[in-house]
Amino acid sequence: MSSTKVGMQTHTMSSSEKKQGSSTVKSGSESKPRKKICCACPETKKLRDECIVEHGEEACTKWINAHLECLRAEGFSV
């Protein structure tokens, strides 16, 4: 645990309040991401990126949503 002194009070951060990478780590039913967000879901990331380059972001909501769903399944809050 880490402590932060705020005025006269000391606040101790629990593991559920700490952040890792760009995702918030939560205890309970949600699990801690095992990878960095840039390395998670390479298959959907590749399909999303190729679609955006070829057709533009508006035409690729299917792949964007698939990638976001995959990231959430990996434990990221996106």
mmCIF file of the N, C-alpha and C atoms, coordinates in Angstrom:
data_MODEL
# 
_entry.id   MODEL 
# 
loop_
_atom_site.group_PDB 
_atom_site.id 
_atom_site.type_symbol 
_atom_site.label_atom_id 
_atom_site.label_alt_id 
_atom_site.label_comp_id 
_atom_site.label_asym_id 
_atom_site.label_entity_id 
_atom_site.label_seq_id 
_atom_site.pdbx_PDB_ins_code 
_atom_site.Cartn_x 
_atom_site.Cartn_y 
_atom_site.Cartn_z 
_atom_site.occupancy 
_atom_site.B_iso_or_equiv 
_atom_site.pdbx_formal_charge 
_atom_site.auth_seq_id 
_atom_site.auth_comp_id 
_atom_site.auth_asym_id 
_atom_site.auth_atom_id 
_atom_site.pdbx_PDB_model_num 
ATOM 1   N N  . MET A 1 1  ? 0.832   -1.182 0.000   1.00 0.00 ? 1  MET A N  1 
ATOM 2   C CA . MET A 1 1  ? 0.000   0.000  0.000   1.00 0.00 ? 1  MET A CA 1 
ATOM 3   C C  . MET A 1 1  ? 0.874   1.241  0.000   1.00 0.00 ? 1  MET A C  1 
ATOM 4   N N  . SER A 1 2  ? 0.369   2.325  -0.553  1.00 0.00 ? 2  SER A N  1 
ATOM 5   C CA . SER A 1 2  ? 1.104   3.569  -0.532  1.00 0.00 ? 2  SER A CA 1 
ATOM 6   C C  . SER A 1 2  ? 0.296   4.615  0.203   1.00 0.00 ? 2  SER A C  1 
ATOM 7   N N  . SER A 1 3  ? 0.994   5.573  0.791   1.00 0.00 ? 3  SER A N  1 
ATOM 8   C CA . SER A 1 3  ? 0.341   6.608  1.575   1.00 0.00 ? 3  SER A CA 1 
ATOM 9   C C  . SER A 1 3  ? 0.580   7.956  0.939   1.00 0.00 ? 3  SER A C  1 
ATOM 10  N N  . THR A 1 4  ? -0.408  8.839  1.040   1.00 0.00 ? 4  THR A N  1 
ATOM 11  C CA . THR A 1 4  ? -0.296  10.199 0.575   1.00 0.00 ? 4  THR A CA 1 
ATOM 12  C C  . THR A 1 4  ? -0.778  11.101 1.695   1.00 0.00 ? 4  THR A C  1 
ATOM 13  N N  . LYS A 1 5  ? 0.020   12.091 2.047   1.00 0.00 ? 5  LYS A N  1 
ATOM 14  C CA . LYS A 1 5  ? -0.362  12.994 3.119   1.00 0.00 ? 5  LYS A CA 1 
ATOM 15  C C  . LYS A 1 5  ? -1.127  14.145 2.496   1.00 0.00 ? 5  LYS A C  1 
ATOM 16  N N  . VAL A 1 6  ? -2.357  14.369 2.935   1.00 0.00 ? 6  VAL A N  1 
ATOM 17  C CA . VAL A 1 6  ? -3.208  15.435 2.436   1.00 0.00 ? 6  VAL A CA 1 
ATOM 18  C C  . VAL A 1 6  ? -3.559  16.300 3.635   1.00 0.00 ? 6  VAL A C  1 
ATOM 19  N N  . GLY A 1 7  ? -2.974  17.492 3.689   1.00 0.00 ? 7  GLY A N  1 
ATOM 20  C CA . GLY A 1 7  ? -3.230  18.352 4.842   1.00 0.00 ? 7  GLY A CA 1 
ATOM 21  C C  . GLY A 1 7  ? -2.760  17.667 6.105   1.00 0.00 ? 7  GLY A C  1 
ATOM 22  N N  . MET A 1 8  ? -3.647  17.487 7.068   1.00 0.00 ? 8  MET A N  1 
ATOM 23  C CA . MET A 1 8  ? -3.326  16.835 8.319   1.00 0.00 ? 8  MET A CA 1 
ATOM 24  C C  . MET A 1 8  ? -3.698  15.358 8.288   1.00 0.00 ? 8  MET A C  1 
ATOM 25  N N  . GLN A 1 9  ? -4.351  14.919 7.214   1.00 0.00 ? 9  GLN A N  1 
ATOM 26  C CA . GLN A 1 9  ? -4.796  13.540 7.130   1.00 0.00 ? 9  GLN A CA 1 
ATOM 27  C C  . GLN A 1 9  ? -3.875  12.738 6.214   1.00 0.00 ? 9  GLN A C  1 
ATOM 28  N N  . THR A 1 10 ? -3.737  11.472 6.520   1.00 0.00 ? 10 THR A N  1 
ATOM 29  C CA . THR A 1 10 ? -2.984  10.570 5.659   1.00 0.00 ? 10 THR A CA 1 
ATOM 30  C C  . THR A 1 10 ? -3.961  9.615  5.008   1.00 0.00 ? 10 THR A C  1 
ATOM 31  N N  . HIS A 1 11 ? -3.890  9.514  3.680   1.00 0.00 ? 11 HIS A N  1 
ATOM 32  C CA . HIS A 1 11 ? -4.777  8.625  2.936   1.00 0.00 ? 11 HIS A CA 1 
ATOM 33  C C  . HIS A 1 11 ? -3.951  7.447  2.439   1.00 0.00 ? 11 HIS A C  1 
ATOM 34  N N  . THR A 1 12 ? -4.380  6.251  2.752   1.00 0.00 ? 12 THR A N  1 
ATOM 35  C CA . THR A 1 12 ? -3.694  5.054  2.281   1.00 0.00 ? 12 THR A CA 1 
ATOM 36  C C  . THR A 1 12 ? -4.473  4.474  1.120   1.00 0.00 ? 12 THR A C  1 
ATOM 37  N N  . MET A 1 13 ? -3.786  4.302  -0.007  1.00 0.00 ? 13 MET A N  1 
ATOM 38  C CA . MET A 1 13 ? -4.428  3.751  -1.201  1.00 0.00 ? 13 MET A CA 1 
ATOM 39  C C  . MET A 1 13 ? -4.449  2.238  -1.110  1.00 0.00 ? 13 MET A C  1 
ATOM 40  N N  . SER A 1 14 ? -5.608  1.676  -1.322  1.00 0.00 ? 14 SER A N  1 
ATOM 41  C CA . SER A 1 14 ? -5.711  0.224  -1.372  1.00 0.00 ? 14 SER A CA 1 
ATOM 42  C C  . SER A 1 14 ? -5.380  -0.239 -2.779  1.00 0.00 ? 14 SER A C  1 
ATOM 43  N N  . SER A 1 15 ? -5.234  -1.529 -2.949  1.00 0.00 ? 15 SER A N  1 
ATOM 44  C CA . SER A 1 15 ? -4.910  -2.058 -4.273  1.00 0.00 ? 15 SER A CA 1 
ATOM 45  C C  . SER A 1 15 ? -6.017  -1.774 -5.277  1.00 0.00 ? 15 SER A C  1 
ATOM 46  N N  . SER A 1 16 ? -7.251  -1.601 -4.814  1.00 0.00 ? 16 SER A N  1 
ATOM 47  C CA . SER A 1 16 ? -8.345  -1.331 -5.741  1.00 0.00 ? 16 SER A CA 1 
ATOM 48  C C  . SER A 1 16 ? -8.328  0.109  -6.239  1.00 0.00 ? 16 SER A C  1 
ATOM 49  N N  . GLU A 1 17 ? -7.540  0.993  -5.599  1.00 0.00 ? 17 GLU A N  1 
ATOM 50  C CA . GLU A 1 17 ? -7.477  2.378  -6.025  1.00 0.00 ? 17 GLU A CA 1 
ATOM 51  C C  . GLU A 1 17 ? -6.252  2.676  -6.888  1.00 0.00 ? 17 GLU A C  1 
ATOM 52  N N  . LYS A 1 18 ? -5.295  1.784  -6.897  1.00 0.00 ? 18 LYS A N  1 
ATOM 53  C CA . LYS A 1 18 ? -4.084  2.010  -7.674  1.00 0.00 ? 18 LYS A CA 1 
ATOM 54  C C  . LYS A 1 18 ? -4.363  1.827  -9.149  1.00 0.00 ? 18 LYS A C  1 
ATOM 55  N N  . LYS A 1 19 ? -3.610  2.529  -9.962  1.00 0.00 ? 19 LYS A N  1 
ATOM 56  C CA . LYS A 1 19 ? -3.761  2.407  -11.409 1.00 0.00 ? 19 LYS A CA 1 
ATOM 57  C C  . LYS A 1 19 ? -2.570  1.689  -11.984 1.00 0.00 ? 19 LYS A C  1 
ATOM 58  N N  . GLN A 1 20 ? -2.800  0.928  -13.050 1.00 0.00 ? 20 GLN A N  1 
ATOM 59  C CA . GLN A 1 20 ? -1.721  0.246  -13.758 1.00 0.00 ? 20 GLN A CA 1 
ATOM 60  C C  . GLN A 1 20 ? -1.917  0.517  -15.228 1.00 0.00 ? 20 GLN A C  1 
ATOM 61  N N  . GLY A 1 21 ? -0.931  1.130  -15.850 1.00 0.00 ? 21 GLY A N  1 
ATOM 62  C CA . GLY A 1 21 ? -1.044  1.462  -17.269 1.00 0.00 ? 21 GLY A CA 1 
ATOM 63  C C  . GLY A 1 21 ? -2.189  2.434  -17.459 1.00 0.00 ? 21 GLY A C  1 
ATOM 64  N N  . SER A 1 22 ? -3.050  2.180  -18.416 1.00 0.00 ? 22 SER A N  1 
ATOM 65  C CA . SER A 1 22 ? -4.182  3.048  -18.651 1.00 0.00 ? 22 SER A CA 1 
ATOM 66  C C  . SER A 1 22 ? -5.466  2.439  -18.103 1.00 0.00 ? 22 SER A C  1 
ATOM 67  N N  . SER A 1 23 ? -5.357  1.367  -17.369 1.00 0.00 ? 23 SER A N  1 
ATOM 68  C CA . SER A 1 23 ? -6.544  0.736  -16.825 1.00 0.00 ? 23 SER A CA 1 
ATOM 69  C C  . SER A 1 23 ? -6.527  0.804  -15.310 1.00 0.00 ? 23 SER A C  1 
ATOM 70  N N  . THR A 1 24 ? -7.699  0.881  -14.731 1.00 0.00 ? 24 THR A N  1 
ATOM 71  C CA . THR A 1 24 ? -7.827  0.897  -13.287 1.00 0.00 ? 24 THR A CA 1 
ATOM 72  C C  . THR A 1 24 ? -7.916  -0.532 -12.803 1.00 0.00 ? 24 THR A C  1 
ATOM 73  N N  . VAL A 1 25 ? -7.147  -0.846 -11.784 1.00 0.00 ? 25 VAL A N  1 
ATOM 74  C CA . VAL A 1 25 ? -7.154  -2.181 -11.218 1.00 0.00 ? 25 VAL A CA 1 
ATOM 75  C C  . VAL A 1 25 ? -8.235  -2.213 -10.160 1.00 0.00 ? 25 VAL A C  1 
ATOM 76  N N  . LYS A 1 26 ? -9.158  -3.134 -10.263 1.00 0.00 ? 26 LYS A N  1 
ATOM 77  C CA . LYS A 1 26 ? -10.259 -3.246 -9.317  1.00 0.00 ? 26 LYS A CA 1 
ATOM 78  C C  . LYS A 1 26 ? -10.241 -4.621 -8.687  1.00 0.00 ? 26 LYS A C  1 
ATOM 79  N N  . SER A 1 27 ? -10.595 -4.661 -7.416  1.00 0.00 ? 27 SER A N  1 
ATOM 80  C CA . SER A 1 27 ? -10.673 -5.955 -6.753  1.00 0.00 ? 27 SER A CA 1 
ATOM 81  C C  . SER A 1 27 ? -12.086 -6.501 -6.884  1.00 0.00 ? 27 SER A C  1 
ATOM 82  N N  . GLY A 1 28 ? -12.296 -7.697 -6.436  1.00 0.00 ? 28 GLY A N  1 
ATOM 83  C CA . GLY A 1 28 ? -13.621 -8.298 -6.492  1.00 0.00 ? 28 GLY A CA 1 
ATOM 84  C C  . GLY A 1 28 ? -13.784 -9.128 -7.737  1.00 0.00 ? 28 GLY A C  1 
ATOM 85  N N  . SER A 1 29 ? -14.906 -8.929 -8.436  1.00 0.00 ? 29 SER A N  1 
ATOM 86  C CA . SER A 1 29 ? -15.222 -9.771 -9.582  1.00 0.00 ? 29 SER A CA 1 
ATOM 87  C C  . SER A 1 29 ? -14.357 -9.456 -10.797 1.00 0.00 ? 29 SER A C  1 
ATOM 88  N N  . GLU A 1 30 ? -13.811 -8.227 -10.886 1.00 0.00 ? 30 GLU A N  1 
ATOM 89  C CA . GLU A 1 30 ? -12.972 -7.884 -12.021 1.00 0.00 ? 30 GLU A CA 1 
ATOM 90  C C  . GLU A 1 30 ? -11.539 -8.280 -11.718 1.00 0.00 ? 30 GLU A C  1 
ATOM 91  N N  . SER A 1 31 ? -10.853 -8.814 -12.706 1.00 0.00 ? 31 SER A N  1 
ATOM 92  C CA . SER A 1 31 ? -9.483  -9.254 -12.486 1.00 0.00 ? 31 SER A CA 1 
ATOM 93  C C  . SER A 1 31 ? -8.497  -8.225 -13.022 1.00 0.00 ? 31 SER A C  1 
ATOM 94  N N  . LYS A 1 32 ? -7.278  -8.294 -12.527 1.00 0.00 ? 32 LYS A N  1 
ATOM 95  C CA . LYS A 1 32 ? -6.209  -7.402 -12.932 1.00 0.00 ? 32 LYS A CA 1 
ATOM 96  C C  . LYS A 1 32 ? -5.740  -7.786 -14.329 1.00 0.00 ? 32 LYS A C  1 
ATOM 97  N N  . PRO A 1 33 ? -5.571  -6.783 -15.227 1.00 0.00 ? 33 PRO A N  1 
ATOM 98  C CA . PRO A 1 33 ? -5.055  -7.102 -16.562 1.00 0.00 ? 33 PRO A CA 1 
ATOM 99  C C  . PRO A 1 33 ? -3.687  -7.759 -16.466 1.00 0.00 ? 33 PRO A C  1 
ATOM 100 N N  . ARG A 1 34 ? -3.469  -8.772 -17.272 1.00 0.00 ? 34 ARG A N  1 
ATOM 101 C CA . ARG A 1 34 ? -2.211  -9.504 -17.258 1.00 0.00 ? 34 ARG A CA 1 
ATOM 102 C C  . ARG A 1 34 ? -1.209  -8.934 -18.254 1.00 0.00 ? 34 ARG A C  1 
ATOM 103 N N  . LYS A 1 35 ? -1.658  -8.060 -19.155 1.00 0.00 ? 35 LYS A N  1 
ATOM 104 C CA . LYS A 1 35 ? -0.807  -7.507 -20.201 1.00 0.00 ? 35 LYS A CA 1 
ATOM 105 C C  . LYS A 1 35 ? -0.921  -5.991 -20.203 1.00 0.00 ? 35 LYS A C  1 
ATOM 106 N N  . LYS A 1 36 ? -0.014  -5.346 -20.923 1.00 0.00 ? 36 LYS A N  1 
ATOM 107 C CA . LYS A 1 36 ? -0.160  -3.924 -21.193 1.00 0.00 ? 36 LYS A CA 1 
ATOM 108 C C  . LYS A 1 36 ? -1.246  -3.789 -22.257 1.00 0.00 ? 36 LYS A C  1 
ATOM 109 N N  . ILE A 1 37 ? -1.972  -2.686 -22.226 1.00 0.00 ? 37 ILE A N  1 
ATOM 110 C CA . ILE A 1 37 ? -3.087  -2.512 -23.153 1.00 0.00 ? 37 ILE A CA 1 
ATOM 111 C C  . ILE A 1 37 ? -2.621  -2.534 -24.615 1.00 0.00 ? 37 ILE A C  1 
ATOM 112 N N  . CYS A 1 38 ? -1.405  -2.085 -24.870 1.00 0.00 ? 38 CYS A N  1 
ATOM 113 C CA . CYS A 1 38 ? -0.909  -2.069 -26.249 1.00 0.00 ? 38 CYS A CA 1 
ATOM 114 C C  . CYS A 1 38 ? -0.637  -3.470 -26.796 1.00 0.00 ? 38 CYS A C  1 
ATOM 115 N N  . CYS A 1 39 ? -0.479  -4.443 -25.891 1.00 0.00 ? 39 CYS A N  1 
ATOM 116 C CA . CYS A 1 39 ? -0.150  -5.811 -26.306 1.00 0.00 ? 39 CYS A CA 1 
ATOM 117 C C  . CYS A 1 39 ? -1.352  -6.753 -26.246 1.00 0.00 ? 39 CYS A C  1 
ATOM 118 N N  . ALA A 1 40 ? -2.464  -6.272 -25.723 1.00 0.00 ? 40 ALA A N  1 
ATOM 119 C CA . ALA A 1 40 ? -3.658  -7.104 -25.590 1.00 0.00 ? 40 ALA A CA 1 
ATOM 120 C C  . ALA A 1 40 ? -4.426  -7.131 -26.912 1.00 0.00 ? 40 ALA A C  1 
ATOM 121 N N  . CYS A 1 41 ? -5.045  -8.230 -27.200 1.00 0.00 ? 41 CYS A N  1 
ATOM 122 C CA . CYS A 1 41 ? -5.944  -8.394 -28.360 1.00 0.00 ? 41 CYS A CA 1 
ATOM 123 C C  . CYS A 1 41 ? -5.311  -8.017 -29.701 1.00 0.00 ? 41 CYS A C  1 
ATOM 124 N N  . PRO A 1 42 ? -4.194  -8.625 -30.051 1.00 0.00 ? 42 PRO A N  1 
ATOM 125 C CA . PRO A 1 42 ? -3.531  -8.248 -31.307 1.00 0.00 ? 42 PRO A CA 1 
ATOM 126 C C  . PRO A 1 42 ? -4.358  -8.542 -32.556 1.00 0.00 ? 42 PRO A C  1 
ATOM 127 N N  . GLU A 1 43 ? -5.191  -9.581 -32.518 1.00 0.00 ? 43 GLU A N  1 
ATOM 128 C CA . GLU A 1 43 ? -5.979  -9.929 -33.706 1.00 0.00 ? 43 GLU A CA 1 
ATOM 129 C C  . GLU A 1 43 ? -7.009  -8.849 -34.017 1.00 0.00 ? 43 GLU A C  1 
ATOM 130 N N  . THR A 1 44 ? -7.798  -8.453 -33.001 1.00 0.00 ? 44 THR A N  1 
ATOM 131 C CA . THR A 1 44 ? -8.830  -7.442 -33.251 1.00 0.00 ? 44 THR A CA 1 
ATOM 132 C C  . THR A 1 44 ? -8.202  -6.076 -33.488 1.00 0.00 ? 44 THR A C  1 
ATOM 133 N N  . LYS A 1 45 ? -7.056  -5.814 -32.879 1.00 0.00 ? 45 LYS A N  1 
ATOM 134 C CA . LYS A 1 45 ? -6.359  -4.544 -33.093 1.00 0.00 ? 45 LYS A CA 1 
ATOM 135 C C  . LYS A 1 45 ? -5.926  -4.429 -34.546 1.00 0.00 ? 45 LYS A C  1 
ATOM 136 N N  . LYS A 1 46 ? -5.377  -5.509 -35.108 1.00 0.00 ? 46 LYS A N  1 
ATOM 137 C CA . LYS A 1 46 ? -4.917  -5.505 -36.497 1.00 0.00 ? 46 LYS A CA 1 
ATOM 138 C C  . LYS A 1 46 ? -6.094  -5.282 -37.456 1.00 0.00 ? 46 LYS A C  1 
ATOM 139 N N  . LEU A 1 47 ? -7.190  -6.004 -37.231 1.00 0.00 ? 47 LEU A N  1 
ATOM 140 C CA . LEU A 1 47 ? -8.361  -5.848 -38.096 1.00 0.00 ? 47 LEU A CA 1 
ATOM 141 C C  . LEU A 1 47 ? -8.934  -4.435 -38.001 1.00 0.00 ? 47 LEU A C  1 
ATOM 142 N N  . ARG A 1 48 ? -9.003  -3.902 -36.784 1.00 0.00 ? 48 ARG A N  1 
ATOM 143 C CA . ARG A 1 48 ? -9.514  -2.541 -36.577 1.00 0.00 ? 48 ARG A CA 1 
ATOM 144 C C  . ARG A 1 48 ? -8.636  -1.535 -37.309 1.00 0.00 ? 48 ARG A C  1 
ATOM 145 N N  . ASP A 1 49 ? -7.317  -1.628 -37.125 1.00 0.00 ? 49 ASP A N  1 
ATOM 146 C CA . ASP A 1 49 ? -6.398  -0.666 -37.727 1.00 0.00 ? 49 ASP A CA 1 
ATOM 147 C C  . ASP A 1 49 ? -6.424  -0.724 -39.254 1.00 0.00 ? 49 ASP A C  1 
ATOM 148 N N  . GLU A 1 50 ? -6.432  -1.932 -39.815 1.00 0.00 ? 50 GLU A N  1 
ATOM 149 C CA . GLU A 1 50 ? -6.476  -2.073 -41.274 1.00 0.00 ? 50 GLU A CA 1 
ATOM 150 C C  . GLU A 1 50 ? -7.759  -1.491 -41.847 1.00 0.00 ? 50 GLU A C  1 
ATOM 151 N N  . CYS A 1 51 ? -8.870  -1.748 -41.172 1.00 0.00 ? 51 CYS A N  1 
ATOM 152 C CA . CYS A 1 51 ? -10.159 -1.225 -41.637 1.00 0.00 ? 51 CYS A CA 1 
ATOM 153 C C  . CYS A 1 51 ? -10.164 0.304  -41.618 1.00 0.00 ? 51 CYS A C  1 
ATOM 154 N N  . ILE A 1 52 ? -9.651  0.892  -40.540 1.00 0.00 ? 52 ILE A N  1 
ATOM 155 C CA . ILE A 1 52 ? -9.643  2.351  -40.427 1.00 0.00 ? 52 ILE A CA 1 
ATOM 156 C C  . ILE A 1 52 ? -8.770  2.975  -41.509 1.00 0.00 ? 52 ILE A C  1 
ATOM 157 N N  . VAL A 1 53 ? -7.622  2.380  -41.787 1.00 0.00 ? 53 VAL A N  1 
ATOM 158 C CA . VAL A 1 53 ? -6.726  2.909  -42.825 1.00 0.00 ? 53 VAL A CA 1 
ATOM 159 C C  . VAL A 1 53 ? -7.397  2.835  -44.193 1.00 0.00 ? 53 VAL A C  1 
ATOM 160 N N  . GLU A 1 54 ? -8.060  1.726  -44.491 1.00 0.00 ? 54 GLU A N  1 
ATOM 161 C CA . GLU A 1 54 ? -8.657  1.528  -45.810 1.00 0.00 ? 54 GLU A CA 1 
ATOM 162 C C  . GLU A 1 54 ? -9.997  2.231  -46.000 1.00 0.00 ? 54 GLU A C  1 
ATOM 163 N N  . HIS A 1 55 ? -10.831 2.270  -44.939 1.00 0.00 ? 55 HIS A N  1 
ATOM 164 C CA . HIS A 1 55 ? -12.210 2.733  -45.112 1.00 0.00 ? 55 HIS A CA 1 
ATOM 165 C C  . HIS A 1 55 ? -12.604 3.921  -44.244 1.00 0.00 ? 55 HIS A C  1 
ATOM 166 N N  . GLY A 1 56 ? -11.788 4.302  -43.283 1.00 0.00 ? 56 GLY A N  1 
ATOM 167 C CA . GLY A 1 56 ? -12.137 5.401  -42.378 1.00 0.00 ? 56 GLY A CA 1 
ATOM 168 C C  . GLY A 1 56 ? -12.854 4.882  -41.136 1.00 0.00 ? 56 GLY A C  1 
ATOM 169 N N  . GLU A 1 57 ? -12.735 5.644  -40.074 1.00 0.00 ? 57 GLU A N  1 
ATOM 170 C CA . GLU A 1 57 ? -13.264 5.233  -38.771 1.00 0.00 ? 57 GLU A CA 1 
ATOM 171 C C  . GLU A 1 57 ? -14.779 4.986  -38.781 1.00 0.00 ? 57 GLU A C  1 
ATOM 172 N N  . GLU A 1 58 ? -15.530 5.790  -39.504 1.00 0.00 ? 58 GLU A N  1 
ATOM 173 C CA . GLU A 1 58 ? -16.988 5.668  -39.521 1.00 0.00 ? 58 GLU A CA 1 
ATOM 174 C C  . GLU A 1 58 ? -17.467 4.323  -40.052 1.00 0.00 ? 58 GLU A C  1 
ATOM 175 N N  . ALA A 1 59 ? -16.712 3.746  -40.969 1.00 0.00 ? 59 ALA A N  1 
ATOM 176 C CA . ALA A 1 59 ? -17.103 2.484  -41.603 1.00 0.00 ? 59 ALA A CA 1 
ATOM 177 C C  . ALA A 1 59 ? -16.646 1.256  -40.815 1.00 0.00 ? 59 ALA A C  1 
ATOM 178 N N  . CYS A 1 60 ? -15.948 1.474  -39.701 1.00 0.00 ? 60 CYS A N  1 
ATOM 179 C CA . CYS A 1 60 ? -15.319 0.348  -39.007 1.00 0.00 ? 60 CYS A CA 1 
ATOM 180 C C  . CYS A 1 60 ? -15.818 0.149  -37.582 1.00 0.00 ? 60 CYS A C  1 
ATOM 181 N N  . THR A 1 61 ? -17.013 0.582  -37.282 1.00 0.00 ? 61 THR A N  1 
ATOM 182 C CA . THR A 1 61 ? -17.521 0.459  -35.910 1.00 0.00 ? 61 THR A CA 1 
ATOM 183 C C  . THR A 1 61 ? -17.597 -0.995 -35.460 1.00 0.00 ? 61 THR A C  1 
ATOM 184 N N  . LYS A 1 62 ? -17.846 -1.913 -36.390 1.00 0.00 ? 62 LYS A N  1 
ATOM 185 C CA . LYS A 1 62 ? -17.899 -3.342 -36.059 1.00 0.00 ? 62 LYS A CA 1 
ATOM 186 C C  . LYS A 1 62 ? -16.568 -3.793 -35.460 1.00 0.00 ? 62 LYS A C  1 
ATOM 187 N N  . TRP A 1 63 ? -15.445 -3.422 -36.101 1.00 0.00 ? 63 TRP A N  1 
ATOM 188 C CA . TRP A 1 63 ? -14.121 -3.850 -35.642 1.00 0.00 ? 63 TRP A CA 1 
ATOM 189 C C  . TRP A 1 63 ? -13.659 -3.067 -34.418 1.00 0.00 ? 63 TRP A C  1 
ATOM 190 N N  . ILE A 1 64 ? -14.041 -1.800 -34.358 1.00 0.00 ? 64 ILE A N  1 
ATOM 191 C CA . ILE A 1 64 ? -13.709 -0.986 -33.182 1.00 0.00 ? 64 ILE A CA 1 
ATOM 192 C C  . ILE A 1 64 ? -14.388 -1.568 -31.946 1.00 0.00 ? 64 ILE A C  1 
ATOM 193 N N  . ASN A 1 65 ? -15.670 -1.876 -32.066 1.00 0.00 ? 65 ASN A N  1 
ATOM 194 C CA . ASN A 1 65 ? -16.410 -2.448 -30.934 1.00 0.00 ? 65 ASN A CA 1 
ATOM 195 C C  . ASN A 1 65 ? -15.896 -3.837 -30.566 1.00 0.00 ? 65 ASN A C  1 
ATOM 196 N N  . ALA A 1 66 ? -15.505 -4.619 -31.554 1.00 0.00 ? 66 ALA A N  1 
ATOM 197 C CA . ALA A 1 66 ? -14.952 -5.950 -31.275 1.00 0.00 ? 66 ALA A CA 1 
ATOM 198 C C  . ALA A 1 66 ? -13.648 -5.827 -30.484 1.00 0.00 ? 66 ALA A C  1 
ATOM 199 N N  . HIS A 1 67 ? -12.822 -4.854 -30.838 1.00 0.00 ? 67 HIS A N  1 
ATOM 200 C CA . HIS A 1 67 ? -11.562 -4.649 -30.129 1.00 0.00 ? 67 HIS A CA 1 
ATOM 201 C C  . HIS A 1 67 ? -11.818 -4.165 -28.690 1.00 0.00 ? 67 HIS A C  1 
ATOM 202 N N  . LEU A 1 68 ? -12.753 -3.245 -28.522 1.00 0.00 ? 68 LEU A N  1 
ATOM 203 C CA . LEU A 1 68 ? -13.086 -2.762 -27.178 1.00 0.00 ? 68 LEU A CA 1 
ATOM 204 C C  . LEU A 1 68 ? -13.626 -3.895 -26.309 1.00 0.00 ? 68 LEU A C  1 
ATOM 205 N N  . GLU A 1 69 ? -14.449 -4.737 -26.885 1.00 0.00 ? 69 GLU A N  1 
ATOM 206 C CA . GLU A 1 69 ? -14.998 -5.894 -26.153 1.00 0.00 ? 69 GLU A CA 1 
ATOM 207 C C  . GLU A 1 69 ? -13.888 -6.840 -25.731 1.00 0.00 ? 69 GLU A C  1 
ATOM 208 N N  . CYS A 1 70 ? -12.927 -7.075 -26.613 1.00 0.00 ? 70 CYS A N  1 
ATOM 209 C CA . CYS A 1 70 ? -11.793 -7.934 -26.297 1.00 0.00 ? 70 CYS A CA 1 
ATOM 210 C C  . CYS A 1 70 ? -10.969 -7.340 -25.154 1.00 0.00 ? 70 CYS A C  1 
ATOM 211 N N  . LEU A 1 71 ? -10.712 -6.026 -25.217 1.00 0.00 ? 71 LEU A N  1 
ATOM 212 C CA . LEU A 1 71 ? -9.940  -5.363 -24.156 1.00 0.00 ? 71 LEU A CA 1 
ATOM 213 C C  . LEU A 1 71 ? -10.659 -5.469 -22.809 1.00 0.00 ? 71 LEU A C  1 
ATOM 214 N N  . ARG A 1 72 ? -11.967 -5.287 -22.825 1.00 0.00 ? 72 ARG A N  1 
ATOM 215 C CA . ARG A 1 72 ? -12.737 -5.421 -21.570 1.00 0.00 ? 72 ARG A CA 1 
ATOM 216 C C  . ARG A 1 72 ? -12.659 -6.835 -21.029 1.00 0.00 ? 72 ARG A C  1 
ATOM 217 N N  . ALA A 1 73 ? -12.679 -7.823 -21.918 1.00 0.00 ? 73 ALA A N  1 
ATOM 218 C CA . ALA A 1 73 ? -12.566 -9.209 -21.491 1.00 0.00 ? 73 ALA A CA 1 
ATOM 219 C C  . ALA A 1 73 ? -11.200 -9.501 -20.877 1.00 0.00 ? 73 ALA A C  1 
ATOM 220 N N  . GLU A 1 74 ? -10.183 -8.729 -21.274 1.00 0.00 ? 74 GLU A N  1 
ATOM 221 C CA . GLU A 1 74 ? -8.835  -8.866 -20.722 1.00 0.00 ? 74 GLU A CA 1 
ATOM 222 C C  . GLU A 1 74 ? -8.695  -8.134 -19.385 1.00 0.00 ? 74 GLU A C  1 
ATOM 223 N N  . GLY A 1 75 ? -9.741  -7.380 -18.998 1.00 0.00 ? 75 GLY A N  1 
ATOM 224 C CA . GLY A 1 75 ? -9.717  -6.692 -17.700 1.00 0.00 ? 75 GLY A CA 1 
ATOM 225 C C  . GLY A 1 75 ? -9.454  -5.205 -17.763 1.00 0.00 ? 75 GLY A C  1 
ATOM 226 N N  . PHE A 1 76 ? -9.425  -4.621 -18.958 1.00 0.00 ? 76 PHE A N  1 
ATOM 227 C CA . PHE A 1 76 ? -9.179  -3.186 -19.095 1.00 0.00 ? 76 PHE A CA 1 
ATOM 228 C C  . PHE A 1 76 ? -10.491 -2.414 -19.022 1.00 0.00 ? 76 PHE A C  1 
ATOM 229 N N  . SER A 1 77 ? -10.428 -1.211 -18.458 1.00 0.00 ? 77 SER A N  1 
ATOM 230 C CA . SER A 1 77 ? -11.591 -0.332 -18.367 1.00 0.00 ? 77 SER A CA 1 
ATOM 231 C C  . SER A 1 77 ? -11.513 0.676  -19.512 1.00 0.00 ? 77 SER A C  1 
ATOM 232 N N  . VAL A 1 78 ? -12.139 0.335  -20.638 1.00 0.00 ? 78 VAL A N  1 
ATOM 233 C CA . VAL A 1 78 ? -12.132 1.215  -21.805 1.00 0.00 ? 78 VAL A CA 1 
ATOM 234 C C  . VAL A 1 78 ? -13.528 1.512  -22.249 1.00 0.00 ? 78 VAL A C  1 
# 
